[in-house]
Amino acid sequence: MPDKTPPQFSKTHNLPTYWSAFFVNELYRSGLRHVIISPGSRSTPLTMAFAMHPGIQKHVAVDERSAAFMALGIGMESGVPAALVCTSGTAVANYFPAVIEARMSGIPMLVLSADRPPSLRNIGANQSIRQDGLFGEYPVFSHDAGEPVNASNDFRRLEILANQCWESSVYQHGPVHINFPFRKPLEPESAFLKDIEHYYGSALEQRPGPLTKSVRLTNWQIPAEILTEIAAAQRPVLLAGPLCGYPHLEHITTLLQSLGIPALREAGSFRSGSKNDSIIGFNAFLKSEETQSLLSSDLIIRIGSKPTGKGLELYLHAHQNTPQIRFSGGSEWSDPSLIGGKLVHVPVFESLDAPKTIEINTNPNWVQKWHEISNKWSELREKNLQAGTSLRDGDVHHCVLQHLESSHNVMVSNSFSARDIDLFGAPMVQNHCMFMSRGASGIDGISSTAIGISLSSNKPTVLITGDLAFLHDTTALLSARLLQSNSLRIIVINNKGGSIFRMLPVYTKENWFNTYFETPQHVNFRTICAGFNVEAQEVTTLDELDRIIRKPAPIGVSVIVCHTDSDASMQQRQELWKQIP
């Protein structure tokens, strides 16, 4: 074996823990710094191996579903995977929604599931299910580690397996699943745990780095043929979707925007927290066919994931026959408008070499036209915001973003929040590091993801979410105690149900729509939060929200429930959608 074997290893019931410690230490050498452990018996060897490691931060979450989204948040914020540890059976199945989101949004994650040994599978043994391959094609790499074997080649394979996990997750941007079958006895001797501590120290002293180490590119250059096509366009436009899994793509976004190309950047594309001169209101005014025609482009440049808003969706559909250049950082195909065009696969890099010479032929009137329409729409929005008499969803987004310092991370839930943030939060979103789960675009695990972002970052974090998304993830509040030096403020927009369904043709004011689609929930949010020892405040007016949001957030998790008028909120959106500058 590459590293010194601890004393007492000869005893069989210490083998599973040493096997696990060997694997854990190689993950640490690769760069692992966070693990989220859900309690269980079969996972004892993995849990103890992590518990004894001095360099890895341990977080305990009793709900595996919430734990997985916390790992998603850590990977989303840092670009580095967090590990998940759980016991056998349906425990690992609870990771599935987060695994799907991780794959589709390009977020690194390591799932380490404990399992019954092969001798107990397919015979009806308690808590035994088919775990190997459970997540289908969603992991970028999966493997059954096999039972621990006290042989040099088996440990060597385990060491390489840890490297495979790390490299696959980081460089292929997605989740990895490793299944660990253990047979009893699972618990090591107490004296052996002290030997594990000594082993970690001596092993890292002998070799601090991983056995297999990839060399990251330090720079990258846009291909000449792509630059030539961009330079030839007179009416190019840049469309940037969410970049959570591929933050390195922001280098390209910033470069192209600096050339004077009109940039239509959705909230999820802002990762550096630096101001820029982006177009705002596009998802509203591009709903108009007249405006689409007026702003017809001869080159579409797309960066990141598929757009969120309806305006960009309609604009892309209207430009199906327009040349497109799409910069992609991952393996997921992102062309819902079926345009095709040139696809540029961008590797992970630390910097982008600016072209030595690039002259673009963009028509000055083209750029000016975009800004004129954007500015006029902004004026209309300001009048809209001042016209309200009750608290509306848009007022909440605008108020919160207006008063946040640029040092904040901002996580935005899916459904209406993901659309309202562009409608009412711009241009303030440009000042923040923005996060959204737009891979599968579900409302599950939103609060847990925000906790993960906060755990991974030294910045205060704000989550803007809807009432249903918040209720869908109430067990996230069990992990509020993990935030001991950072703040997470959760802004809950309580518009009494899924009002986004009012956008659908099925919408009527009949009772069946209310019962089966909008599903209003009549719960006491403050009581729910109190049950988890989480501070919660409720507001019903803009003045109340304005007063609270100006105050520094307390350390840990705190909640502000905004009771908004759903009818007035819908009217507010529709007025902005209909207004053509």
SULFEN-V239571 format. One record per backbone hydrogen bond with DSSP energy under -0.5 kcal/mol. NH is the residue of the N-H (numbers start at 1). CO is the residue of the C=O. Records with the same first field share a line. If there is no record, write none. Layout:
NH: CO + CO
This chain:
9: 6
11: 8
14: 11
15: 11 + 12
18: 14
19: 15
20: 16
21: 17
22: 18
23: 19
24: 20
25: 21
26: 22
27: 23
28: 24
29: 25
30: 26
31: 27 + 28
32: 27
35: 57
36: 83
37: 35 + 59
38: 85
44: 41
47: 43
48: 44
49: 45
50: 46
51: 47
52: 48
53: 49 + 50
56: 53
57: 33
59: 35
61: 37 + 59
64: 62
67: 63
68: 64
69: 65
70: 66
71: 67
72: 68
73: 69
74: 70
75: 71
76: 72
77: 73
78: 74
79: 75
83: 34
84: 110
85: 36
86: 112
91: 88
92: 89
93: 89
94: 90 + 91
95: 92
96: 93
98: 95
99: 95
100: 96
101: 97
102: 98
103: 99
104: 100
105: 101
106: 102
107: 102
109: 174
110: 82
111: 109 + 176
112: 84 + 110
113: 111 + 178
114: 86
115: 180
120: 117
121: 118
123: 120
125: 120
128: 125
129: 127
131: 129
134: 131
136: 133
138: 135
140: 175
141: 175
143: 177
145: 143 + 179
151: 149
155: 151
156: 152
157: 153
158: 154
159: 155
160: 156
161: 157
162: 158
163: 159
164: 160
165: 161
166: 162
167: 163
168: 164
169: 165
170: 166
171: 167
172: 168
174: 169
176: 109
177: 141
178: 111
179: 143
180: 113
181: 179
182: 115
193: 189 + 190
194: 190
195: 191
196: 192
197: 193
198: 194
199: 195
200: 196
201: 197
202: 198
203: 199
204: 200
205: 201
206: 202
207: 203
210: 29
213: 211
216: 214
217: 348
220: 351
226: 223
227: 223
228: 224
229: 225
230: 226
231: 227
232: 228
233: 229 + 230
237: 299
238: 262
239: 237 + 301
240: 238 + 264
241: 239 + 303
243: 268
246: 243
249: 246
250: 247
251: 248
252: 249
253: 249
254: 250
255: 251
256: 252
257: 253
258: 254
259: 255 + 256
260: 257
261: 256
262: 236
264: 238 + 262
265: 263
266: 240 + 264
269: 266
270: 267
271: 269
273: 432
278: 276
279: 263
284: 281
285: 281
286: 282
287: 284
288: 285
292: 288
293: 289
294: 290
295: 291
296: 293
298: 235
299: 235
300: 323
301: 237 + 299
302: 300 + 325
303: 239
304: 327
305: 242
311: 283
313: 309
314: 310
315: 311
316: 312
317: 313
318: 314
319: 315 + 316
320: 317
322: 319
325: 300
326: 342
327: 302 + 325
328: 326 + 344
338: 335
342: 324
344: 326 + 342
345: 343
346: 328 + 344
347: 345
350: 217
351: 218
353: 220 + 351
354: 352
360: 358
361: 231
363: 234
366: 363
367: 363
368: 364
369: 365
370: 366
371: 367
372: 368
373: 369
374: 370
375: 371
376: 372
377: 373
378: 374
379: 375
380: 376
381: 377
382: 378
383: 379
384: 380
385: 381
386: 382
387: 383 + 384
388: 385
391: 540
396: 392
397: 393
398: 394
399: 395
400: 396
401: 397
402: 398
403: 399
404: 400
408: 405
409: 460
410: 433
411: 462
412: 435
413: 464
417: 414
419: 415 + 416
420: 416
421: 417
422: 419
423: 419
424: 420
425: 420 + 421
428: 425
429: 425
430: 427
431: 428
432: 429
433: 408
434: 270 + 432
435: 410
437: 412
438: 436
446: 443
449: 445
450: 446
451: 447
452: 448
453: 449
454: 450
455: 451
456: 452
457: 453
461: 487
462: 409
463: 489
464: 411
465: 463 + 491
467: 493
470: 466
471: 467
472: 468
473: 469 + 470
474: 471
476: 473
477: 474
478: 475
479: 476
480: 477
482: 479
483: 480
484: 482
488: 556
489: 461
490: 488 + 558
491: 463 + 489
492: 490 + 560
493: 465 + 491
494: 492 + 562
495: 493
498: 518
499: 497
501: 498
502: 499
503: 500
504: 501
507: 504
513: 510
514: 510
515: 511
516: 512
517: 513
518: 513
519: 514
523: 521
525: 523
528: 524
529: 525
530: 526
531: 527
532: 528 + 529
533: 530
534: 529
535: 557
537: 559
539: 561
545: 541
546: 542
547: 543
548: 544
549: 545
550: 546
551: 548
556: 486
558: 488
559: 535
560: 490
561: 537
562: 492 + 560
563: 539 + 561
564: 494 + 562
565: 391
566: 564
569: 565
570: 566
571: 567
572: 568
573: 569
574: 570
575: 571
576: 572
577: 573
578: 574
579: 575
581: 579
